[in-house]
Amino acid sequence: MPQMVWYAPLVAVEGRKVGYTRAASYAGGAAGDAWQRTGENGAFYGTFSF
């Protein structure tokens, strides 16, 4: 299910598509515990504005 979307983006995205993420990580601190994820369709891309 490579294009399955299980969650919504943080902001409305026009023409939203799912993107493949080679590596994503957070070193920890103010926003929670450290984490790392690799090799999955874990990103959105498209057009947005504030």
PDB file of N, H, CA, C and O in Angstrom:
ATOM      1  N   MET A   1       0.822  -1.178   0.000  1.00  0.00           N
ATOM      2  CA  MET A   1       0.000   0.000   0.000  1.00  0.00           C
ATOM      3  C   MET A   1       0.874   1.253   0.000  1.00  0.00           C
ATOM      4  O   MET A   1       0.783   2.049   0.934  1.00  0.00           O
ATOM      5  N   PRO A   2       1.705   1.452  -0.999  1.00  0.00           N
ATOM      6  CA  PRO A   2       2.670   2.540  -0.975  1.00  0.00           C
ATOM      7  C   PRO A   2       2.069   3.939  -0.989  1.00  0.00           C
ATOM      8  O   PRO A   2       2.717   4.871  -0.514  1.00  0.00           O
ATOM      9  N   GLN A   3       0.863   4.127  -1.509  1.00  0.00           N
ATOM     10  H   GLN A   3       0.336   3.370  -1.895  1.00  0.00           H
ATOM     11  CA  GLN A   3       0.274   5.469  -1.563  1.00  0.00           C
ATOM     12  C   GLN A   3      -0.838   5.668  -0.533  1.00  0.00           C
ATOM     13  O   GLN A   3      -1.559   6.664  -0.595  1.00  0.00           O
ATOM     14  N   MET A   4      -0.985   4.748   0.403  1.00  0.00           N
ATOM     15  H   MET A   4      -0.399   3.940   0.454  1.00  0.00           H
ATOM     16  CA  MET A   4      -2.016   4.838   1.435  1.00  0.00           C
ATOM     17  C   MET A   4      -1.690   5.985   2.395  1.00  0.00           C
ATOM     18  O   MET A   4      -0.547   6.123   2.829  1.00  0.00           O
ATOM     19  N   VAL A   5      -2.682   6.799   2.725  1.00  0.00           N
ATOM     20  H   VAL A   5      -3.611   6.686   2.372  1.00  0.00           H
ATOM     21  CA  VAL A   5      -2.497   7.928   3.637  1.00  0.00           C
ATOM     22  C   VAL A   5      -3.237   7.611   4.935  1.00  0.00           C
ATOM     23  O   VAL A   5      -4.458   7.458   4.939  1.00  0.00           O
ATOM     24  N   TRP A   6      -2.493   7.514   6.031  1.00  0.00           N
ATOM     25  H   TRP A   6      -1.501   7.639   6.028  1.00  0.00           H
ATOM     26  CA  TRP A   6      -3.069   7.158   7.314  1.00  0.00           C
ATOM     27  C   TRP A   6      -3.270   8.364   8.226  1.00  0.00           C
ATOM     28  O   TRP A   6      -3.829   8.231   9.315  1.00  0.00           O
ATOM     29  N   TYR A   7      -2.820   9.530   7.793  1.00  0.00           N
ATOM     30  H   TYR A   7      -2.365   9.638   6.909  1.00  0.00           H
ATOM     31  CA  TYR A   7      -2.935  10.729   8.614  1.00  0.00           C
ATOM     32  C   TYR A   7      -2.972  11.944   7.691  1.00  0.00           C
ATOM     33  O   TYR A   7      -2.582  11.862   6.526  1.00  0.00           O
ATOM     34  N   ALA A   8      -3.439  13.059   8.217  1.00  0.00           N
ATOM     35  H   ALA A   8      -3.756  13.125   9.163  1.00  0.00           H
ATOM     36  CA  ALA A   8      -3.531  14.292   7.435  1.00  0.00           C
ATOM     37  C   ALA A   8      -2.294  15.164   7.670  1.00  0.00           C
ATOM     38  O   ALA A   8      -1.677  15.085   8.732  1.00  0.00           O
ATOM     39  N   PRO A   9      -1.925  16.003   6.680  1.00  0.00           N
ATOM     40  CA  PRO A   9      -0.823  16.936   6.890  1.00  0.00           C
ATOM     41  C   PRO A   9      -1.176  17.951   7.985  1.00  0.00           C
ATOM     42  O   PRO A   9      -2.348  18.106   8.327  1.00  0.00           O
ATOM     43  N   LEU A  10      -0.175  18.636   8.531  1.00  0.00           N
ATOM     44  H   LEU A  10       0.777  18.510   8.253  1.00  0.00           H
ATOM     45  CA  LEU A  10      -0.411  19.625   9.584  1.00  0.00           C
ATOM     46  C   LEU A  10      -1.186  20.838   9.083  1.00  0.00           C
ATOM     47  O   LEU A  10      -1.912  21.461   9.857  1.00  0.00           O
ATOM     48  N   VAL A  11      -1.047  21.184   7.809  1.00  0.00           N
ATOM     49  H   VAL A  11      -0.457  20.678   7.180  1.00  0.00           H
ATOM     50  CA  VAL A  11      -1.794  22.269   7.182  1.00  0.00           C
ATOM     51  C   VAL A  11      -2.405  21.739   5.894  1.00  0.00           C
ATOM     52  O   VAL A  11      -1.959  20.727   5.353  1.00  0.00           O
ATOM     53  N   ALA A  12      -3.427  22.430   5.408  1.00  0.00           N
ATOM     54  H   ALA A  12      -3.790  23.252   5.847  1.00  0.00           H
ATOM     55  CA  ALA A  12      -4.048  22.022   4.146  1.00  0.00           C
ATOM     56  C   ALA A  12      -3.033  22.133   3.013  1.00  0.00           C
ATOM     57  O   ALA A  12      -2.352  23.150   2.881  1.00  0.00           O
ATOM     58  N   VAL A  13      -2.932  21.070   2.186  1.00  0.00           N
ATOM     59  H   VAL A  13      -3.485  20.244   2.293  1.00  0.00           H
ATOM     60  CA  VAL A  13      -1.974  21.033   1.093  1.00  0.00           C
ATOM     61  C   VAL A  13      -2.730  20.790  -0.200  1.00  0.00           C
ATOM     62  O   VAL A  13      -3.450  19.801  -0.334  1.00  0.00           O
ATOM     63  N   GLU A  14      -2.561  21.708  -1.160  1.00  0.00           N
ATOM     64  H   GLU A  14      -1.977  22.512  -1.051  1.00  0.00           H
ATOM     65  CA  GLU A  14      -3.213  21.588  -2.455  1.00  0.00           C
ATOM     66  C   GLU A  14      -2.418  20.630  -3.332  1.00  0.00           C
ATOM     67  O   GLU A  14      -1.196  20.751  -3.427  1.00  0.00           O
ATOM     68  N   GLY A  15      -3.085  19.692  -3.965  1.00  0.00           N
ATOM     69  H   GLY A  15      -4.077  19.593  -3.887  1.00  0.00           H
ATOM     70  CA  GLY A  15      -2.401  18.724  -4.824  1.00  0.00           C
ATOM     71  C   GLY A  15      -1.518  17.770  -4.036  1.00  0.00           C
ATOM     72  O   GLY A  15      -0.465  17.355  -4.519  1.00  0.00           O
ATOM     73  N   ARG A  16      -1.936  17.425  -2.840  1.00  0.00           N
ATOM     74  H   ARG A  16      -2.791  17.763  -2.448  1.00  0.00           H
ATOM     75  CA  ARG A  16      -1.132  16.595  -1.924  1.00  0.00           C
ATOM     76  C   ARG A  16      -0.738  15.259  -2.548  1.00  0.00           C
ATOM     77  O   ARG A  16      -1.562  14.578  -3.157  1.00  0.00           O
ATOM     78  N   LYS A  17       0.515  14.902  -2.389  1.00  0.00           N
ATOM     79  H   LYS A  17       1.185  15.456  -1.894  1.00  0.00           H
ATOM     80  CA  LYS A  17       1.028  13.601  -2.815  1.00  0.00           C
ATOM     81  C   LYS A  17       1.873  13.032  -1.688  1.00  0.00           C
ATOM     82  O   LYS A  17       2.413  13.770  -0.864  1.00  0.00           O
ATOM     83  N   VAL A  18       1.978  11.726  -1.663  1.00  0.00           N
ATOM     84  H   VAL A  18       1.539  11.127  -2.332  1.00  0.00           H
ATOM     85  CA  VAL A  18       2.793  11.049  -0.656  1.00  0.00           C
ATOM     86  C   VAL A  18       4.206  10.922  -1.201  1.00  0.00           C
ATOM     87  O   VAL A  18       4.395  10.577  -2.367  1.00  0.00           O
ATOM     88  N   GLY A  19       5.201  11.201  -0.361  1.00  0.00           N
ATOM     89  H   GLY A  19       5.047  11.482   0.586  1.00  0.00           H
ATOM     90  CA  GLY A  19       6.595  11.118  -0.780  1.00  0.00           C
ATOM     91  C   GLY A  19       7.381  10.097   0.027  1.00  0.00           C
ATOM     92  O   GLY A  19       7.097   9.857   1.201  1.00  0.00           O
ATOM     93  N   TYR A  20       8.361   9.508  -0.612  1.00  0.00           N
ATOM     94  H   TYR A  20       8.592   9.702  -1.566  1.00  0.00           H
ATOM     95  CA  TYR A  20       9.246   8.530   0.018  1.00  0.00           C
ATOM     96  C   TYR A  20      10.317   9.260   0.819  1.00  0.00           C
ATOM     97  O   TYR A  20      10.936  10.196   0.314  1.00  0.00           O
ATOM     98  N   THR A  21      10.539   8.847   2.047  1.00  0.00           N
ATOM     99  H   THR A  21      10.037   8.086   2.458  1.00  0.00           H
ATOM    100  CA  THR A  21      11.526   9.467   2.920  1.00  0.00           C
ATOM    101  C   THR A  21      12.707   8.516   3.107  1.00  0.00           C
ATOM    102  O   THR A  21      12.540   7.412   3.625  1.00  0.00           O
ATOM    103  N   ARG A  22      13.888   8.938   2.690  1.00  0.00           N
ATOM    104  H   ARG A  22      14.024   9.835   2.269  1.00  0.00           H
ATOM    105  CA  ARG A  22      15.088   8.116   2.896  1.00  0.00           C
ATOM    106  C   ARG A  22      15.431   8.026   4.374  1.00  0.00           C
ATOM    107  O   ARG A  22      15.696   6.941   4.892  1.00  0.00           O
ATOM    108  N   ALA A  23      15.425   9.176   5.053  1.00  0.00           N
ATOM    109  H   ALA A  23      15.210  10.057   4.632  1.00  0.00           H
ATOM    110  CA  ALA A  23      15.736   9.198   6.484  1.00  0.00           C
ATOM    111  C   ALA A  23      15.073  10.403   7.125  1.00  0.00           C
ATOM    112  O   ALA A  23      15.133  11.507   6.585  1.00  0.00           O
ATOM    113  N   ALA A  24      14.444  10.201   8.266  1.00  0.00           N
ATOM    114  H   ALA A  24      14.395   9.304   8.705  1.00  0.00           H
ATOM    115  CA  ALA A  24      13.850  11.278   9.057  1.00  0.00           C
ATOM    116  C   ALA A  24      14.178  10.987  10.512  1.00  0.00           C
ATOM    117  O   ALA A  24      14.117   9.841  10.957  1.00  0.00           O
ATOM    118  N   SER A  25      14.528  12.043  11.253  1.00  0.00           N
ATOM    119  H   SER A  25      14.577  12.974  10.891  1.00  0.00           H
ATOM    120  CA  SER A  25      14.867  11.826  12.649  1.00  0.00           C
ATOM    121  C   SER A  25      14.663  13.100  13.451  1.00  0.00           C
ATOM    122  O   SER A  25      14.578  14.200  12.905  1.00  0.00           O
ATOM    123  N   TYR A  26      14.588  12.921  14.749  1.00  0.00           N
ATOM    124  H   TYR A  26      14.657  12.027  15.192  1.00  0.00           H
ATOM    125  CA  TYR A  26      14.514  14.022  15.699  1.00  0.00           C
ATOM    126  C   TYR A  26      15.416  13.647  16.861  1.00  0.00           C
ATOM    127  O   TYR A  26      15.325  12.537  17.385  1.00  0.00           O
ATOM    128  N   ALA A  27      16.286  14.563  17.269  1.00  0.00           N
ATOM    129  H   ALA A  27      16.361  15.465  16.843  1.00  0.00           H
ATOM    130  CA  ALA A  27      17.281  14.257  18.296  1.00  0.00           C
ATOM    131  C   ALA A  27      16.746  14.338  19.724  1.00  0.00           C
ATOM    132  O   ALA A  27      17.460  14.006  20.670  1.00  0.00           O
ATOM    133  N   GLY A  28      15.516  14.771  19.889  1.00  0.00           N
ATOM    134  H   GLY A  28      14.935  15.041  19.121  1.00  0.00           H
ATOM    135  CA  GLY A  28      14.933  14.840  21.220  1.00  0.00           C
ATOM    136  C   GLY A  28      15.133  16.201  21.857  1.00  0.00           C
ATOM    137  O   GLY A  28      15.936  17.015  21.400  1.00  0.00           O
ATOM    138  N   GLY A  29      14.394  16.423  22.907  1.00  0.00           N
ATOM    139  H   GLY A  29      13.742  15.761  23.279  1.00  0.00           H
ATOM    140  CA  GLY A  29      14.502  17.702  23.601  1.00  0.00           C
ATOM    141  C   GLY A  29      13.128  18.240  23.930  1.00  0.00           C
ATOM    142  O   GLY A  29      12.309  17.553  24.541  1.00  0.00           O
ATOM    143  N   ALA A  30      12.879  19.468  23.522  1.00  0.00           N
ATOM    144  H   ALA A  30      13.544  20.026  23.026  1.00  0.00           H
ATOM    145  CA  ALA A  30      11.655  20.175  23.893  1.00  0.00           C
ATOM    146  C   ALA A  30      10.373  19.540  23.350  1.00  0.00           C
ATOM    147  O   ALA A  30       9.318  19.660  23.973  1.00  0.00           O
ATOM    148  N   ALA A  31      10.445  18.880  22.223  1.00  0.00           N
ATOM    149  H   ALA A  31      11.301  18.782  21.717  1.00  0.00           H
ATOM    150  CA  ALA A  31       9.239  18.335  21.596  1.00  0.00           C
ATOM    151  C   ALA A  31       9.068  16.831  21.808  1.00  0.00           C
ATOM    152  O   ALA A  31       8.252  16.217  21.120  1.00  0.00           O
ATOM    153  N   GLY A  32       9.791  16.228  22.715  1.00  0.00           N
ATOM    154  H   GLY A  32      10.454  16.727  23.274  1.00  0.00           H
ATOM    155  CA  GLY A  32       9.604  14.805  22.988  1.00  0.00           C
ATOM    156  C   GLY A  32      10.878  13.998  22.876  1.00  0.00           C
ATOM    157  O   GLY A  32      11.981  14.536  22.781  1.00  0.00           O
ATOM    158  N   ASP A  33      10.695  12.707  22.888  1.00  0.00           N
ATOM    159  H   ASP A  33       9.799  12.270  22.965  1.00  0.00           H
ATOM    160  CA  ASP A  33      11.820  11.770  22.825  1.00  0.00           C
ATOM    161  C   ASP A  33      12.426  11.708  21.423  1.00  0.00           C
ATOM    162  O   ASP A  33      11.767  12.046  20.439  1.00  0.00           O
ATOM    163  N   ALA A  34      13.665  11.282  21.341  1.00  0.00           N
ATOM    164  H   ALA A  34      14.201  11.008  22.140  1.00  0.00           H
ATOM    165  CA  ALA A  34      14.337  11.106  20.056  1.00  0.00           C
ATOM    166  C   ALA A  34      13.686   9.961  19.278  1.00  0.00           C
ATOM    167  O   ALA A  34      13.205   8.992  19.866  1.00  0.00           O
ATOM    168  N   TRP A  35      13.678  10.088  17.940  1.00  0.00           N
ATOM    169  H   TRP A  35      14.069  10.875  17.462  1.00  0.00           H
ATOM    170  CA  TRP A  35      13.161   9.027  17.083  1.00  0.00           C
ATOM    171  C   TRP A  35      13.886   9.058  15.745  1.00  0.00           C
ATOM    172  O   TRP A  35      14.509  10.056  15.383  1.00  0.00           O
ATOM    173  N   GLN A  36      13.793   7.943  15.016  1.00  0.00           N
ATOM    174  H   GLN A  36      13.287   7.132  15.310  1.00  0.00           H
ATOM    175  CA  GLN A  36      14.386   7.830  13.685  1.00  0.00           C
ATOM    176  C   GLN A  36      13.560   6.848  12.869  1.00  0.00           C
ATOM    177  O   GLN A  36      13.186   5.781  13.356  1.00  0.00           O
ATOM    178  N   ARG A  37      13.277   7.216  11.620  1.00  0.00           N
ATOM    179  H   ARG A  37      13.581   8.083  11.224  1.00  0.00           H
ATOM    180  CA  ARG A  37      12.545   6.343  10.698  1.00  0.00           C
ATOM    181  C   ARG A  37      13.218   6.443   9.343  1.00  0.00           C
ATOM    182  O   ARG A  37      13.630   7.529   8.935  1.00  0.00           O
ATOM    183  N   THR A  38      13.335   5.336   8.649  1.00  0.00           N
ATOM    184  H   THR A  38      13.001   4.454   8.981  1.00  0.00           H
ATOM    185  CA  THR A  38      13.971   5.348   7.338  1.00  0.00           C
ATOM    186  C   THR A  38      13.200   4.473   6.354  1.00  0.00           C
ATOM    187  O   THR A  38      12.498   3.539   6.742  1.00  0.00           O
ATOM    188  N   GLY A  39      13.348   4.797   5.076  1.00  0.00           N
ATOM    189  H   GLY A  39      13.918   5.556   4.760  1.00  0.00           H
ATOM    190  CA  GLY A  39      12.825   3.954   4.005  1.00  0.00           C
ATOM    191  C   GLY A  39      11.334   3.727   4.009  1.00  0.00           C
ATOM    192  O   GLY A  39      10.885   2.582   3.948  1.00  0.00           O
ATOM    193  N   GLU A  40      10.542   4.807   4.081  1.00  0.00           N
ATOM    194  H   GLU A  40      10.907   5.737   4.130  1.00  0.00           H
ATOM    195  CA  GLU A  40       9.093   4.625   4.050  1.00  0.00           C
ATOM    196  C   GLU A  40       8.420   5.822   3.391  1.00  0.00           C
ATOM    197  O   GLU A  40       9.033   6.877   3.225  1.00  0.00           O
ATOM    198  N   ASN A  41       7.176   5.653   3.023  1.00  0.00           N
ATOM    199  H   ASN A  41       6.678   4.796   3.158  1.00  0.00           H
ATOM    200  CA  ASN A  41       6.373   6.746   2.490  1.00  0.00           C
ATOM    201  C   ASN A  41       5.834   7.539   3.668  1.00  0.00           C
ATOM    202  O   ASN A  41       4.690   7.351   4.082  1.00  0.00           O
ATOM    203  N   GLY A  42       6.660   8.423   4.204  1.00  0.00           N
ATOM    204  H   GLY A  42       7.590   8.575   3.868  1.00  0.00           H
ATOM    205  CA  GLY A  42       6.307   9.148   5.413  1.00  0.00           C
ATOM    206  C   GLY A  42       6.318  10.654   5.249  1.00  0.00           C
ATOM    207  O   GLY A  42       6.534  11.371   6.226  1.00  0.00           O
ATOM    208  N   ALA A  43       6.091  11.158   4.039  1.00  0.00           N
ATOM    209  H   ALA A  43       5.915  10.575   3.246  1.00  0.00           H
ATOM    210  CA  ALA A  43       6.119  12.607   3.818  1.00  0.00           C
ATOM    211  C   ALA A  43       4.999  13.007   2.864  1.00  0.00           C
ATOM    212  O   ALA A  43       4.533  12.203   2.057  1.00  0.00           O
ATOM    213  N   PHE A  44       4.579  14.260   2.973  1.00  0.00           N
ATOM    214  H   PHE A  44       4.958  14.913   3.629  1.00  0.00           H
ATOM    215  CA  PHE A  44       3.647  14.854   2.015  1.00  0.00           C
ATOM    216  C   PHE A  44       4.391  15.934   1.254  1.00  0.00           C
ATOM    217  O   PHE A  44       5.307  16.552   1.795  1.00  0.00           O
ATOM    218  N   TYR A  45       4.016  16.168   0.022  1.00  0.00           N
ATOM    219  H   TYR A  45       3.271  15.666  -0.418  1.00  0.00           H
ATOM    220  CA  TYR A  45       4.489  17.340  -0.678  1.00  0.00           C
ATOM    221  C   TYR A  45       3.357  17.895  -1.520  1.00  0.00           C
ATOM    222  O   TYR A  45       2.463  17.159  -1.938  1.00  0.00           O
ATOM    223  N   GLY A  46       3.396  19.183  -1.766  1.00  0.00           N
ATOM    224  H   GLY A  46       4.122  19.781  -1.427  1.00  0.00           H
ATOM    225  CA  GLY A  46       2.360  19.889  -2.511  1.00  0.00           C
ATOM    226  C   GLY A  46       2.517  21.379  -2.267  1.00  0.00           C
ATOM    227  O   GLY A  46       3.582  21.834  -1.852  1.00  0.00           O
ATOM    228  N   THR A  47       1.462  22.139  -2.520  1.00  0.00           N
ATOM    229  H   THR A  47       0.596  21.770  -2.857  1.00  0.00           H
ATOM    230  CA  THR A  47       1.475  23.586  -2.379  1.00  0.00           C
ATOM    231  C   THR A  47       0.665  23.994  -1.162  1.00  0.00           C
ATOM    232  O   THR A  47      -0.449  23.507  -0.967  1.00  0.00           O
ATOM    233  N   PHE A  48       1.216  24.887  -0.335  1.00  0.00           N
ATOM    234  H   PHE A  48       2.120  25.283  -0.494  1.00  0.00           H
ATOM    235  CA  PHE A  48       0.479  25.408   0.799  1.00  0.00           C
ATOM    236  C   PHE A  48       0.904  26.845   1.073  1.00  0.00           C
ATOM    237  O   PHE A  48       1.962  27.281   0.619  1.00  0.00           O
ATOM    238  N   SER A  49       0.081  27.577   1.813  1.00  0.00           N
ATOM    239  H   SER A  49      -0.779  27.223   2.182  1.00  0.00           H
ATOM    240  CA  SER A  49       0.428  28.940   2.215  1.00  0.00           C
ATOM    241  C   SER A  49      -0.231  29.250   3.546  1.00  0.00           C
ATOM    242  O   SER A  49      -1.204  28.608   3.944  1.00  0.00           O
ATOM    243  N   PHE A  50       0.324  30.258   4.234  1.00  0.00           N
ATOM    244  H   PHE A  50       1.114  30.779   3.911  1.00  0.00           H
ATOM    245  CA  PHE A  50      -0.215  30.701   5.522  1.00  0.00           C
ATOM    246  C   PHE A  50      -0.769  32.085   5.396  1.00  0.00           C
ATOM    247  O   PHE A  50      -1.272  32.640   6.374  1.00  0.00           O
TER     248      PHE A  50
END
